[in-house]
């Protein structure tokens, strides 16, 4: 068998299991969300998982290796639109453990999310990604995702639970280039 990344990817993919997230994944999911730029305490995760699993048309999936270590997560939301007969799906919170990136885990999670969306009747699967995540954009383009629009966001409540001052975070001094105002996603 050849040595190198291709061999590692094949081995990783053969032993990868994708399953619904559970409360016991909280510590790892908190670490993954922090790597994505969304610091979250592990204590908050079980309730979020429960709410997501209770919502029809939503799933949270994790990828784990042969030892049971969770190495990545993806969330998929299905919703009906006025402009189309079939529902649309939205891919959110896609992240793979830093040490395990480049091994096909993200590809496997996205492929499973696509399967799930199709199984649930979605006519499309969309996502948003922050402007500074250029490598993520290339990842999706390599999987036939197309740049079809622009996401605009208005933040109603800050992460601390208080309403933002002024016209919005992007209009604050420093604009979108400031660390606190950098788009996430």
Residue pairs with C-beta under 8 A, 6 or more apart in sequence:
1 7
5 102
5 103
8 103
9 103
9 104
12 65
12 100
12 103
12 104
12 105
13 103
13 104
13 108
15 65
15 66
16 63
16 64
16 65
16 71
16 104
16 105
16 108
17 63
17 64
17 65
17 66
18 61
18 62
18 63
18 64
18 108
18 109
18 112
19 61
19 62
19 64
20 53
20 59
20 60
20 61
20 62
21 29
21 49
21 53
21 60
21 61
21 62
21 73
22 49
23 45
23 46
23 49
23 50
25 45
25 49
25 62
25 70
25 73
26 42
26 43
26 45
26 46
26 49
27 42
28 62
28 69
28 70
29 40
29 42
29 45
29 49
29 62
29 70
29 73
30 40
30 41
30 42
30 44
30 45
31 97
32 70
32 72
32 73
32 95
32 96
32 97
33 39
33 40
33 93
33 95
34 40
35 95
35 97
35 98
36 93
36 95
36 184
37 130
37 184
38 93
38 184
49 60
52 58
52 59
52 60
52 75
53 59
53 60
55 77
57 77
57 78
57 79
57 87
57 120
58 75
58 76
58 77
58 78
59 75
59 76
59 116
60 73
60 74
60 75
60 93
61 73
61 74
61 75
61 76
61 109
61 112
61 113
61 116
62 70
62 72
62 73
63 70
63 71
63 72
63 73
63 96
63 105
63 108
63 109
64 70
64 71
65 71
70 97
71 96
71 97
71 100
71 105
72 94
72 95
72 96
72 97
72 100
72 105
72 106
72 109
73 93
73 94
73 95
73 109
74 91
74 92
74 93
74 94
74 109
74 110
74 112
74 113
75 91
75 92
75 93
75 94
76 89
76 90
76 91
76 92
76 113
76 116
76 117
76 125
77 89
77 90
77 92
78 87
78 88
78 89
78 90
78 117
78 120
78 121
78 122
79 87
79 88
79 89
79 90
80 87
80 88
81 87
81 88
84 123
85 123
86 121
86 122
86 123
87 120
87 121
87 122
87 123
88 122
88 123
88 124
88 125
88 126
89 113
89 116
89 117
89 120
89 122
89 124
89 125
89 126
90 125
90 126
90 127
91 110
91 113
91 125
91 126
91 127
92 127
92 185
94 106
94 109
94 110
94 113
94 127
94 136
96 105
96 106
96 109
97 105
106 139
107 143
110 140
110 143
113 125
114 125
117 125
126 148
127 140
127 145
128 151
128 185
129 136
129 137
129 140
129 185
130 182
130 183
130 184
130 185
131 176
131 183
132 182
132 183
133 185
137 147
141 147
151 183
151 185
153 183
154 168
155 164
155 168
155 169
156 163
156 164
157 163
157 164
158 164
158 169
165 172
166 172
169 180
169 181
170 176
170 181
172 178
172 181
174 180
174 181
175 181
176 182
176 183
